[in-house]
Amino acid sequence: MNDCDLTDIQLEGHRFTWIKSRGSPNVIEERLDRAMVSGDWLALFPEVKLINLLASHSDHSPILLHTDPVHRTKYTYSFKFENLWLKEQDVGEVVELGWCRESCAEVTERVETCADELQRWGKRKRVRFKEEAEACREEMENLRGKTDSSNVMRYQELHNNHARILIQKEAYWRQRAKMHWLKEGDLNTKFFHMSANARNKVKKVVRLVNEKDVIVTKQEDLCEVAKNYFDSLFKAADGNHDPVLSIIQQKVTAEDNERLTAPILKEEIHNALMQMHPDKSPGPDGFNPAFYQQFWHICGDDIFSAVKTWLDI
């Protein structure tokens, strides 16, 4: 360490990072994990902290190297249905309240009302969720190192509750990462978090070229370029389609056409919905397939009636 000019960063929290035989008379705890940095690195991050975190399953506690806090721009996010809400016992009551509040409302109004109701309810759940996780963590911190039977039993109870919260957190990030091939319960939250962040980086637009071939990078300029592009893209333009249509051979038979123009059935919509992956990206209303699959018994009749009306126009 001295030859390499390394400094051992002081550990905050519980002083041991490894435990063996918890709950037995032969319990052993040691400090096995540490972080060492050079003087040059420490000069770049003078406020660095090394925090001893709680482990969910491993004998080794994770240690977090925390540098200067990152200041991020705050954004207002639109509503999106969270699949982890499906684990809550009262979510069905919230959906029914929001969907059935106005019995004569159009389906678009029902969707908006239901989204508002879920957003308010979900916000309270998130606050409770964070408070519950923090309360577990604090009490577990206080019980670390205590080996009497009552404290060991309480620690195990908190440990199980904390694991349940971690699984809910995993479901939250899994939905954002879109990793459909990983199953819930693997506790890949860090991986999901990195995947979701990677998706955000890929999706983030940092520069565009406007109609004058000038590169713009400011947020307001990016919005203006995108708006102008789609305005021009979807404007109706006069044109003669006959030359193109005249060379296209007829492929749809009279029988095919009869099936295509037949009245739509509720079962067809339901079957198509059930074949969709529940985590697929939601529509503009923020509701993904999982919502409609779970609560079809509440909203199915209204959805079918609206679709039938739109197709009959």
N, C-alpha and C positions, 0 to 999 in steps of 0.2 A: 504494500500500500504506500509506504513512504517513497520507495523508488519510483513509483508511478505517479506520485503526487495526488493520491486519491483521498477524498474525505468521506467518512462514513456519516450519512445523514441521520440525525436523531429521529427515532421512531416515536410517533405520537399514538397514544392509546395503550392497549394492553401490551406489556413488554415482551411477551413470548409470541412466536409465530408458528409454533408446531406443538401438537399435543398427542399423546398416546395413552390409550386405556382410560378415556374419560369415564367417570362414574365408578371406577374401581379404586381400591386402596393403593394400587400401584401406579396411579396416574403420573405421567412425566410430561413436563413442559420445557421447551427450549427455544432460544432465539436462533433460528437457522437461516432466516432470510433477511437480507439487508440490501441497501442501495448505496453505491459508492460513486462519487463524481469527481471530476478534476476541478482544479481551481479556476480554470478558464470558464468551464461550464457553470460553476457556482456564481461567477461574476455576471453571467448572462441572466441567471435566474436566482437572484438573491433572496426571494421570498418563498423558495421551494419548501414543500412540506412532504413528509413521508408518513402516511397514515395506515395504521393496522386495521384492516377491515374484517368483517365476519365471514367465515367460510360456510357454505351451505352443506357441503358433503365431505370435502377433503379434510385431512388432518392438518394441512398447511393453510394458514390464513393468508389471503391475498393482501399485498401491500400496494398502496396507491401513491405514486409519485406525482404530486400536484404542484404545478408551476404557477405562473401568474394567471389570474382568472381571465377568461376570454370574454370580451364584450361583444355581444351579438346584436344585430338589428332585430327589433321585435316586429313580427308580422301578425296580421289578423288572418286566422285560418277559417275556411268555410267548414260547415258541418260534415263529418264523416262518421258513419256507423262503426262502432268498435265491436269486433267479434267477442272480445272478452266480456262484454255486457251480457252475453247469452248465458254466462255462468251465474249471473245474479238472479235470485229467486223472484224479485219483484219487477223484472224487466217487462214481463208480459202485461202486467197491470199498467205500466207506463205507456206501452205501445197502444193498448186498447183505449186508454184515456185520451191519448193524443189523436188517434185515428178516428174514434167514434164521437169526439166532442161535438162536432157539427154534423148532424145526420144528413143534412141536405147539401153539404158542401161538395164542390167538384173534387176529383181525385187529386189534382195538383194542390189544392188547398189543404186536403187531408195530409198529404205528404209533408207540406211545410209545417203544419201544426204538430204533426208527430215528431218531426225533426227538432222543433223548438222545445217540445216537452222532453225529448231524450237528451238534448244538449244541456238543459238545466239540471236534469237528474244526473247525467253523467259527470257534470262538473262537481256536484256534491260527492259523487262516488270517488272521483279522483282525489279530492281533498281528504276524504276518509281513508282512502287507500294509502296515500302518502303518510298520513298520521299514524295509521296502524303499522305500517312498515317501520317507521321511525321509532315508535314505541317499543316494538319487538327488538329492534337493534339496540336501543338504549338499555333495556332491561337485560338483554343477553350480555352486553358489555359489563354490566355490574356483577353478573353472575360468573363471569370468566375467572377461573382460578379457584372457585369454591367447590369443595369436593364432598360436602355432607349430602345425605340422600335427598332431603327436601329440595335443596337448591339444584341438585342434579336433575331431579324429576321436573322441576319448573323450567330448567334450561331446555330439556328435551321437548317439553310442550311448546315453548317459544320457538324452538328450532323447527318443529313441524309446521307451525303457523307461518313462520318466515319462509319456509320452503314453498308453501301454498302461494304466498304472495309473489315469490320469484317466478312460479309457473304462470301466474296471471301476467306478470311483467313480460315473460317470454312470449306469451300469446300476443301481447300488444306489439312487440317489435317484429314478430314473425309476420303479422299482417302487413306491416310496412315494408319488410324486406322482400315479400313475395316469394319466399323459399318454400314452395309447396311440397318439395320432396323431403323435407325434414319434418319429423313428427313431434307433436307437442309432448313435453316431458323430458326432452333431452337436455334442458337447461343450457341452450346455446345462445343465451341472451346477448352476450358480448358479440358473438358472430352475427346475430340478427341486427344488432345495433350498428355494427360496422357495415353490414350489407345495406341497411336502410340509408345510412349516411352516404355510402357509395352511390346508391341510386339517386339521392338528392344532388350529389355533385354532378352526376351524368346529366340529370334533367335540368340543372341550373344553367340558364342562358346568361353568359357574361358579356357577349358582344354580338352585334348584328350589323349588317350593311344596309343602309337606307336606300331609297330610290335614287339618290344622287351618288351612289357608290362610295359613301362616306361611312367609315366604321364608327359606331356609337357604343358607348359603354355605360353611360349613366342610366339609372333605373327608369327615369321618366322618358328618356329617349328610346330605350328598349321597348317600353310599352307603346309608344307612339308608332314605332316601326312595325310592331306586330299588328297593331290595330289597322294601320293603313294597308298592310299586306292582305289581311283577311277581308277587309272592306272591298278591295279591288278583286280579290279572288272569287267572291260570291256575288258580285254584281252581275245582273243579267246582261248578256251581250247578244246583239242581233247576229244571226248567222243562218245559213242554209244547210240543214241536216240531210236533205234528200240524197246528195251524192254518196254519203256514207251509208245511209239506210238501204239504198238500192242494191248494194253489193253484199249485204248480209243475208245469208240463206235462212229460211224459216226452219227452226228446229223444234218449236213447241207445237205438239199435235193438238187436235181438238180435245182429246181426252186429258192431256196434260193441262191445257188451259182450263178445263172444267174443274179439275182438282185445285188448281191455283186460285181460282176465283170462288171456290166454295166457301160458305160462311165458316168463320173460325170457331173452334170449339174451346171451351174452358180447359178441357183435358190437355189440349195441344199446348196451351200456354204453360200449364202446370208441369207437363212432362219436359218441355224445353228448359224451364227454370230449374228443375231438379237435376238436369244433366250438366248444369254450369258448376264450376268450382266455386265454393262459398267465398273464397278470398279474392276472387277476380276484382279488378278495379271497379269502383262504384260509378254510377252515372252522375250527371250534374246535380242531382238531388242529394248526393252523398250516401245513398243506400246501396249496399252491395248485395250480391245474390243471397248471402247468408241470412240477411234480414227477411227477404221475401220467402225464402225456403222455410224459415222458422215460424213466421207469422202469416203464412198463407191463409190459415183458417180465419184470420181477422180481416185481412185486406184483399183476399183473392176475388171475392165477388165484385168489389169496386174496381179492381184492376181490370178484370175481364170486361166489365161494362164499359169502362173508358176505352180500352183497346178496340172493342167492337164498334164503338161510336166513331173512333178515329178512322178505322178501316172502311166504314160505310159512307164516309163523307166523299 
